[in-house]
């Protein structure tokens, strides 16, 4: 159940466009909290709340360097979500393969009752 809770936090964090934009920025490298906050047309407390959600989901790491708070992307949390999606992709691919096999092998044209084939 713990893994499911982690995935819920990760996908919940990814559900908001501002948080996805923050992660996209951090994918290019570390950034100071203040630099991230200036990119968005919202209050500093609102940005801080978004950062807190990302940190709680394990998507972002924060470290202190002198007076700065430096954020970096934590890709391991994304890998867990990617693995889950990969399992779902395989499930559906196999299900569609089975359906295709069933439809091509199991259904030959049969005449309808009351009508004969010519």
Order of alpha helices (4+ residues) and beta strands (2+ residues): alpha-alpha-beta-alpha-alpha-beta-beta-alpha
